[in-house]
């Protein structure tokens, strides 16, 4: 028999992701973007005399990525998902003075009645 690694977990509440998970995800994104930045600066140095246009693009990426990474890392937590409505809306009551308990308008009644 095969054993499952982890059981599937369903999110049934409107609770946000835990703070530790949120921080871990931000750190992971920041490290990935800084790794890409490091690789692009190295590529710019290596390609400077070989392919100048590609080296300039890699250098621009290396200059812009720290700003983008910090903005993404400090973006804040996700907003809480909206909870499903558990209440039924109340039925619309007929307007006062209709007298018939549900007729929608007086125009449907014959003249002289009502």
C-alpha positions in Angstrom: 0.0 0.0 0.0 1.2 3.5 -0.8 1.2 6.1 1.9 0.2 9.6 1.1 2.9 12.3 1.9 0.4 14.8 3.3 -3.4 14.8 3.4 -5.1 17.4 1.3 -6.3 20.3 3.4 -9.3 22.4 2.4 -9.6 26.0 3.5 -13.1 26.4 4.8 -12.9 29.7 6.7 -12.2 33.3 5.7 -9.0 33.4 7.8 -5.9 34.9 6.3 -2.7 33.0 5.8 -0.6 32.7 9.0 2.0 35.4 9.8 4.9 32.9 9.7 3.8 31.6 6.3 3.4 35.1 5.0 6.9 36.2 6.2 8.4 32.9 4.8 6.8 33.6 1.4 8.1 37.2 1.3 11.6 36.0 2.2 11.4 33.4 -0.5 10.4 36.0 -3.2 13.1 38.4 -2.1 15.8 35.8 -2.2 14.7 34.6 -5.6 14.7 38.2 -7.0 18.1 38.9 -5.4 19.5 35.7 -7.0 18.2 36.8 -10.4 19.8 40.2 -9.8 23.2 38.7 -8.9 23.1 36.5 -12.0 22.2 39.5 -14.2 25.1 41.6 -12.9 27.5 38.7 -13.4 26.1 38.2 -16.9 26.6 41.9 -17.6 30.2 41.7 -16.5 30.9 38.6 -18.6 29.1 39.8 -21.7 30.3 43.4 -21.7 33.0 42.9 -24.4 31.1 40.2 -26.2 27.5 41.3 -26.6 27.2 44.9 -25.4 23.4 45.2 -25.9 22.6 42.1 -23.8 25.0 43.3 -21.2 23.3 46.7 -20.9 19.9 45.0 -20.5 21.3 42.7 -17.8 22.9 45.6 -16.0 19.6 47.6 -16.1 17.9 44.5 -14.7 20.5 44.3 -12.0 20.0 48.0 -11.1 16.2 47.9 -11.0 15.6 44.5 -9.3 16.5 45.6 -5.8 13.9 48.3 -5.8 11.2 46.0 -7.2 12.2 43.3 -4.7 11.9 45.6 -1.7 8.5 47.0 -2.9 7.2 43.5 -3.4 8.6 42.3 0.0 7.0 45.2 1.8 3.7 45.1 0.0 1.9 43.8 3.1 -0.3 40.9 3.9 -3.0 39.7 1.6 -6.4 41.1 2.2 -8.8 38.7 4.0 -11.1 36.9 1.6 -14.7 37.9 1.9 -16.8 35.4 3.9 -19.8 33.8 2.2 -23.1 35.2 3.4 -24.8 32.9 5.8 -27.9 34.9 6.2 -30.9 35.0 3.8 -32.0 38.4 2.8 -35.4 39.3 4.3 -38.4 39.2 1.9 -39.6 42.5 0.6 -42.8 43.6 2.3 -45.7 45.1 0.4 -46.1 48.8 0.5 -48.5 50.1 3.1 -52.0 50.9 1.9 -52.3 48.3 -0.8 -54.8 46.4 1.3 -54.6 43.2 -0.7 -51.4 41.9 0.9 -49.4 41.4 -2.3 -50.7 43.2 -5.3 -47.9 44.9 -7.0 -49.7 48.0 -8.2 -53.1 49.5 -8.2 -53.1 49.7 -12.0 -54.0 46.0 -12.3 -57.3 46.5 -10.4 -60.4 47.5 -12.3 -61.6 51.1 -11.8 -64.0 51.5 -9.0 -62.6 48.8 -6.8 -60.0 49.3 -4.2 
